[in-house]
Amino acid sequence: MDGAESDKATPTERAGLQTVTEGEFAGWKILPRDTFEWNHCGPFYSRRLADGTIECAFKVDKRHLNGLGVVHGGVLMTFADHALFHFAQEHLRDAAGAVTATFNSEFLGAANEGDVVEARGEVTRGGRSIVFVRGLLTANGEPCLSFSAALKKVRRRS
């Protein structure tokens, strides 16, 4: 990771992203300031694909597993919540930030140690104060969690 990279975002990039320069996720971006996600579930990675869509990913390790030896549902939900904000970033530019107002998810399958879990999604409606987003997590190309949420924009203070 190159800590010297600028914290300024382009019009199509979330603020605070830093480029990973080594390893399996070289070229991807990380958001190291998200301390809960970083310390307990991450790092979570993101990148913009050639068609303009955002993809997020993380690699499963032992700390992500539940008592049955598969990824804990709370880890998948945390990752999905993180990905929502990447998918909605262009709709949140005019806000000071946003919070998750609603979050719905359905578990569709499992992810195992060593798997790369990927998230893809889209904004279904971007309103003045609420942005609606949906997505799908996959592990080894197989669906493991579908999710949708409403993100409430936080206004800038005058």
C-alpha positions in Angstrom: 0.0 0.0 0.0 1.3 3.4 -0.9 0.5 5.7 2.0 1.8 8.7 0.0 -1.1 8.6 -2.4 -3.4 11.7 -2.3 -6.5 11.6 -0.1 -8.4 13.7 -2.7 -11.0 11.9 -4.8 -11.7 12.2 -8.4 -15.4 12.8 -9.4 -15.8 9.0 -9.8 -13.8 7.9 -6.8 -14.6 7.7 -3.1 -12.5 10.0 -0.8 -9.7 8.5 1.2 -9.0 5.5 -1.1 -5.4 4.4 -1.4 -3.9 2.1 -4.1 -2.6 -1.3 -3.1 0.9 -1.8 -4.7 1.7 -5.4 -3.8 0.2 -8.8 -3.4 -2.9 -10.4 -4.7 -4.9 -7.2 -4.7 -2.3 -4.9 -6.3 -4.0 -2.2 -8.3 -7.1 -2.3 -6.1 -8.0 0.4 -3.7 -8.5 0.3 0.1 -10.1 2.6 2.6 -7.9 2.2 5.7 -9.7 4.8 7.8 -12.7 2.5 8.4 -11.3 1.2 11.6 -14.0 -1.4 12.5 -13.9 -2.9 9.1 -10.1 -2.6 8.9 -9.4 -4.1 12.3 -12.1 -6.9 12.5 -13.1 -7.9 9.0 -10.9 -6.3 6.3 -9.1 -5.1 4.6 -11.8 -4.7 2.0 -10.8 -3.8 -1.6 -12.5 -2.0 -4.4 -11.9 -1.2 -8.0 -13.6 0.4 -11.0 -14.0 -1.9 -13.9 -13.6 -0.9 -17.6 -17.4 -0.6 -18.0 -17.5 1.9 -15.0 -19.0 -0.5 -12.5 -17.5 -0.9 -9.0 -16.4 -4.3 -7.7 -15.4 -4.9 -4.1 -13.6 -8.0 -2.7 -11.9 -9.5 0.4 -10.0 -12.8 1.0 -11.4 -15.0 3.7 -9.1 -16.0 6.6 -9.5 -17.9 9.9 -10.8 -14.9 11.8 -13.9 -14.6 9.4 -15.1 -18.2 10.2 -17.9 -19.2 12.5 -18.1 -22.4 14.5 -19.1 -24.4 11.4 -15.9 -23.4 9.6 -17.6 -21.1 7.1 -17.7 -17.3 6.9 -19.8 -15.8 9.7 -22.9 -14.1 8.4 -22.1 -10.9 10.2 -18.8 -10.7 8.2 -20.7 -11.0 5.0 -23.2 -8.4 6.1 -20.4 -6.0 7.2 -18.7 -6.4 3.8 -22.0 -5.9 2.0 -22.7 -2.7 4.0 -19.2 -1.5 3.1 -19.7 -2.2 -0.6 -23.0 -0.2 -0.6 -21.2 3.0 -0.1 -18.7 2.3 -3.0 -21.6 1.5 -5.3 -23.4 4.7 -4.3 -20.4 7.0 -4.2 -21.4 9.2 -7.2 -24.9 9.7 -5.6 -23.4 10.8 -2.3 -21.0 13.6 -3.7 -23.4 16.4 -2.5 -23.6 15.1 1.0 -21.3 15.3 4.0 -21.7 11.6 4.3 -24.4 8.9 4.6 -25.6 6.3 7.0 -27.3 3.0 6.4 -31.0 3.5 7.1 -32.3 0.0 6.2 -30.4 -3.1 5.3 -31.9 -6.4 4.0 -30.1 -9.5 3.2 -30.6 -13.1 2.2 -28.0 -15.8 2.7 -27.7 -17.9 -0.4 -24.6 -20.0 0.2 -21.3 -20.3 2.1 -17.8 -18.9 1.7 -14.8 -20.8 3.0 -11.3 -20.0 4.2 -9.1 -19.0 1.3 -12.1 -17.9 -0.9 -12.2 -14.4 -2.4 -15.6 -12.9 -1.8 -16.7 -10.4 -4.4 -19.5 -7.8 -4.3 -21.2 -6.2 -7.3 -24.1 -3.9 -7.2 -26.0 -0.9 -8.4 -28.0 2.1 -7.4 -31.6 1.4 -8.1 -32.7 5.0 -7.3 -30.8 8.1 -6.2 -32.9 10.6 -4.5 -32.3 14.0 -2.9 -31.9 12.5 0.6 -32.1 8.7 0.2 -30.1 6.4 -2.2 -31.4 2.8 -2.8 -28.8 0.2 -3.6 -28.7 -3.5 -4.2 -26.0 -6.1 -4.7 -24.8 -9.7 -4.7 -21.9 -11.3 -2.9 -20.2 -14.3 -4.6 -17.5 -16.8 -3.4 -15.8 -18.7 -6.2 -18.5 -17.4 -8.6 -21.3 -18.8 -6.5 -23.9 -16.5 -4.9 -23.6 -16.3 -1.1 -25.6 -13.2 -0.1 -28.0 -10.9 -1.8 -28.6 -7.5 -0.2 -30.4 -4.2 -0.6 -30.3 -1.0 1.5 -31.4 2.6 1.7 -28.6 5.1 2.5 -29.6 8.3 4.2 -27.5 11.3 3.1 -26.2 13.5 5.9 -26.3 17.2 5.1 -23.3 19.5 5.2 -23.3 21.9 8.2 -23.3 25.5 7.3 
